[in-house]
């Protein structure tokens, strides 16, 4: 049997987690539901960050340039 590609494996993991979360939301305990919501809040949306990427990169470069200087 041929191994799955990493993209297929990643997609399968995403699908599994989504299905598991759906079941947890439908039939889980209050604690399980709370954990699912906390995990969802902790995810970073890379597409939303695309618009601020250049600004972040510029601020990193500026901060690296002033690394040895004191703020006083």
C-alpha positions as CSV (number, residue, x, y, z in Angstrom):
1,X,0.0,0.0,0.0
2,X,1.4,3.4,-1.0
3,X,1.8,6.0,1.7
4,X,-0.5,9.0,1.6
5,X,1.0,12.3,0.6
6,X,1.5,14.9,3.3
7,X,-1.2,17.2,1.8
8,X,-3.7,14.3,1.8
9,X,-2.8,13.4,5.3
10,X,-3.1,17.0,6.5
11,X,-6.5,17.3,4.8
12,X,-7.6,14.1,6.4
13,X,-6.5,15.4,9.8
14,X,-8.4,18.7,9.3
15,X,-11.5,16.8,8.3
16,X,-11.3,14.4,11.2
17,X,-10.9,17.2,13.7
18,X,-13.8,19.1,12.2
19,X,-16.0,16.0,12.4
20,X,-14.9,15.3,15.9
21,X,-15.6,18.9,17.0
22,X,-19.1,18.7,15.4
23,X,-19.8,15.6,17.5
24,X,-18.4,17.2,20.6
25,X,-20.6,20.3,20.1
26,X,-23.7,18.1,19.6
27,X,-23.2,15.5,22.3
28,X,-20.3,16.6,24.4
29,X,-20.2,17.7,28.0
30,X,-20.0,21.3,29.0
31,X,-16.3,20.9,29.7
32,X,-15.7,19.3,26.3
33,X,-17.6,22.1,24.5
34,X,-15.6,24.7,26.4
35,X,-12.4,23.1,25.3
36,X,-13.5,22.9,21.7
37,X,-14.3,26.6,21.7
38,X,-11.0,27.5,23.4
39,X,-9.1,25.6,20.7
40,X,-11.0,27.4,18.0
41,X,-10.3,30.8,19.5
42,X,-6.6,29.9,19.7
43,X,-6.3,29.3,15.9
44,X,-4.5,31.9,13.8
45,X,-6.2,32.8,10.5
46,X,-3.3,33.2,8.1
47,X,-5.4,34.7,5.4
48,X,-6.5,37.6,7.8
49,X,-2.8,38.2,8.7
50,X,-1.8,38.6,5.0
51,X,-2.9,42.3,5.0
52,X,-0.7,43.2,7.9
53,X,2.3,41.1,7.0
54,X,4.2,44.0,5.4
55,X,3.7,46.3,8.4
56,X,4.9,43.6,10.8
57,X,8.0,42.9,8.7
58,X,8.8,46.6,8.6
59,X,8.4,46.9,12.4
60,X,10.7,43.9,12.9
61,X,13.4,45.4,10.7
62,X,13.1,48.8,12.6
63,X,13.3,47.0,16.0
64,X,16.3,45.0,14.9
65,X,18.1,48.2,13.9
66,X,17.6,49.8,17.3
67,X,18.4,46.6,19.3
68,X,21.5,48.0,21.0
69,X,20.1,51.4,21.8
70,X,18.5,52.2,25.2
71,X,15.0,53.7,25.4
72,X,16.1,56.4,27.8
